[in-house]
Amino acid sequence: MATYAKLLNGLTDLGIHKMQEHLDYYIDLVNKGQKSFSDALEELIDIEKKNNQLRAENACVKTANFPFIKTLDDFEFDFQPGINRKEMLELGVS
Protein backbone atom coordinates (compact mmCIF):
# COMPACT_ATOMS: atom_id res chain seq x y z
CA MET A 1 0.00 0.00 0.00
CA ALA A 2 3.00 2.29 0.41
CA THR A 3 3.43 2.33 -3.38
CA TYR A 4 -0.19 3.44 -3.84
CA ALA A 5 0.26 6.25 -1.31
CA LYS A 6 3.45 7.37 -3.06
CA LEU A 7 1.59 7.38 -6.37
CA LEU A 8 -1.22 9.52 -4.96
CA ASN A 9 1.26 11.90 -3.32
CA GLY A 10 3.19 12.19 -6.57
CA LEU A 11 0.05 13.00 -8.54
CA THR A 12 -0.88 15.62 -5.93
CA ASP A 13 2.60 17.15 -6.01
CA LEU A 14 2.44 17.40 -9.80
CA GLY A 15 -1.06 18.90 -9.73
CA ILE A 16 -2.57 15.98 -11.64
CA HIS A 17 -5.91 16.02 -9.85
CA LYS A 18 -8.36 14.51 -12.35
CA MET A 19 -6.12 11.52 -12.93
CA GLN A 20 -5.96 11.06 -9.18
CA GLU A 21 -9.77 11.19 -8.90
CA HIS A 22 -10.20 8.39 -11.45
CA LEU A 23 -7.21 6.28 -10.46
CA ASP A 24 -9.07 3.77 -8.25
CA TYR A 25 -11.60 3.04 -10.99
CA TYR A 26 -8.89 2.31 -13.56
CA ILE A 27 -6.84 0.25 -11.12
CA ASP A 28 -9.92 -1.94 -10.61
CA LEU A 29 -10.39 -2.30 -14.38
CA VAL A 30 -6.77 -3.33 -14.86
CA ASN A 31 -6.87 -5.76 -11.92
CA LYS A 32 -10.03 -7.38 -13.28
CA GLY A 33 -8.41 -7.74 -16.70
CA GLN A 34 -11.02 -5.52 -18.34
CA LYS A 35 -8.43 -3.01 -19.51
CA SER A 36 -4.74 -3.17 -20.22
CA PHE A 37 -2.38 -0.99 -18.20
CA SER A 38 -1.41 1.05 -21.26
CA ASP A 39 -5.06 1.61 -22.26
CA ALA A 40 -5.94 2.68 -18.72
CA LEU A 41 -2.98 5.05 -18.59
CA GLU A 42 -3.90 6.50 -21.98
CA GLU A 43 -7.46 7.15 -20.83
CA LEU A 44 -6.28 8.71 -17.58
CA ILE A 45 -3.99 11.03 -19.54
CA ASP A 46 -6.89 11.99 -21.84
CA ILE A 47 -9.05 12.80 -18.81
CA GLU A 48 -6.31 15.04 -17.41
CA LYS A 49 -5.71 16.74 -20.77
CA LYS A 50 -9.42 17.52 -21.19
CA ASN A 51 -9.54 18.92 -17.69
CA ASN A 52 -6.51 21.11 -18.37
CA GLN A 53 -8.09 22.38 -21.59
CA LEU A 54 -11.32 23.22 -19.78
CA ARG A 55 -9.44 25.03 -17.01
CA ALA A 56 -7.47 27.02 -19.60
CA GLU A 57 -10.66 28.01 -21.43
CA ASN A 58 -12.31 29.09 -18.19
CA ALA A 59 -9.24 31.11 -17.23
CA CYS A 60 -9.33 32.89 -20.59
CA VAL A 61 -13.02 33.73 -20.17
CA LYS A 62 -12.36 35.05 -16.69
CA THR A 63 -9.34 37.09 -17.82
CA ALA A 64 -11.36 38.57 -20.67
CA ASN A 65 -14.08 39.50 -18.18
CA PHE A 66 -16.78 37.77 -20.22
CA PRO A 67 -19.88 37.28 -18.10
CA PHE A 68 -20.33 33.65 -19.26
CA ILE A 69 -19.31 31.15 -21.94
CA LYS A 70 -21.50 31.19 -25.01
CA THR A 71 -21.27 28.48 -27.65
CA LEU A 72 -22.51 28.24 -31.21
CA ASP A 73 -25.49 26.29 -29.87
CA ASP A 74 -26.50 29.41 -27.93
CA PHE A 75 -26.39 31.70 -30.99
CA GLU A 76 -29.74 33.20 -32.02
CA PHE A 77 -29.77 32.85 -35.79
CA ASP A 78 -33.23 34.44 -35.99
CA PHE A 79 -31.76 37.65 -34.56
CA GLN A 80 -29.25 37.81 -37.45
CA PRO A 81 -31.14 36.56 -40.54
CA GLY A 82 -28.21 37.50 -42.81
CA ILE A 83 -26.07 34.73 -41.36
CA ASN A 84 -26.28 31.38 -43.09
CA ARG A 85 -27.11 28.92 -40.32
CA LYS A 86 -25.95 25.84 -42.24
CA GLU A 87 -22.54 27.34 -43.09
CA MET A 88 -21.96 28.49 -39.53
CA LEU A 89 -22.83 25.10 -38.10
CA GLU A 90 -20.52 23.39 -40.63
CA LEU A 91 -17.68 25.71 -39.67
CA GLY A 92 -18.33 25.05 -36.00
CA VAL A 93 -17.85 21.28 -36.36
CA SER A 94 -14.45 20.22 -35.10
C-alpha positions in Angstrom: 0.0 0.0 0.0 3.0 2.3 0.4 3.4 2.3 -3.4 -0.2 3.4 -3.8 0.3 6.2 -1.3 3.5 7.4 -3.1 1.6 7.4 -6.4 -1.2 9.5 -5.0 1.3 11.9 -3.3 3.2 12.2 -6.6 0.1 13.0 -8.5 -0.9 15.6 -5.9 2.6 17.1 -6.0 2.4 17.4 -9.8 -1.1 18.9 -9.7 -2.6 16.0 -11.6 -5.9 16.0 -9.9 -8.4 14.5 -12.3 -6.1 11.5 -12.9 -6.0 11.1 -9.2 -9.8 11.2 -8.9 -10.2 8.4 -11.5 -7.2 6.3 -10.5 -9.1 3.8 -8.3 -11.6 3.0 -11.0 -8.9 2.3 -13.6 -6.8 0.3 -11.1 -9.9 -1.9 -10.6 -10.4 -2.3 -14.4 -6.8 -3.3 -14.9 -6.9 -5.8 -11.9 -10.0 -7.4 -13.3 -8.4 -7.7 -16.7 -11.0 -5.5 -18.3 -8.4 -3.0 -19.5 -4.7 -3.2 -20.2 -2.4 -1.0 -18.2 -1.4 1.0 -21.3 -5.1 1.6 -22.3 -5.9 2.7 -18.7 -3.0 5.0 -18.6 -3.9 6.5 -22.0 -7.5 7.2 -20.8 -6.3 8.7 -17.6 -4.0 11.0 -19.5 -6.9 12.0 -21.8 -9.0 12.8 -18.8 -6.3 15.0 -17.4 -5.7 16.7 -20.8 -9.4 17.5 -21.2 -9.5 18.9 -17.7 -6.5 21.1 -18.4 -8.1 22.4 -21.6 -11.3 23.2 -19.8 -9.4 25.0 -17.0 -7.5 27.0 -19.6 -10.7 28.0 -21.4 -12.3 29.1 -18.2 -9.2 31.1 -17.2 -9.3 32.9 -20.6 -13.0 33.7 -20.2 -12.4 35.1 -16.7 -9.3 37.1 -17.8 -11.4 38.6 -20.7 -14.1 39.5 -18.2 -16.8 37.8 -20.2 -19.9 37.3 -18.1 -20.3 33.7 -19.3 -19.3 31.2 -21.9 -21.5 31.2 -25.0 -21.3 28.5 -27.7 -22.5 28.2 -31.2 -25.5 26.3 -29.9 -26.5 29.4 -27.9 -26.4 31.7 -31.0 -29.7 33.2 -32.0 -29.8 32.8 -35.8 -33.2 34.4 -36.0 -31.8 37.6 -34.6 -29.2 37.8 -37.4 -31.1 36.6 -40.5 -28.2 37.5 -42.8 -26.1 34.7 -41.4 -26.3 31.4 -43.1 -27.1 28.9 -40.3 -26.0 25.8 -42.2 -22.5 27.3 -43.1 -22.0 28.5 -39.5 -22.8 25.1 -38.1 -20.5 23.4 -40.6 -17.7 25.7 -39.7 -18.3 25.0 -36.0 -17.8 21.3 -36.4 -14.4 20.2 -35.1 
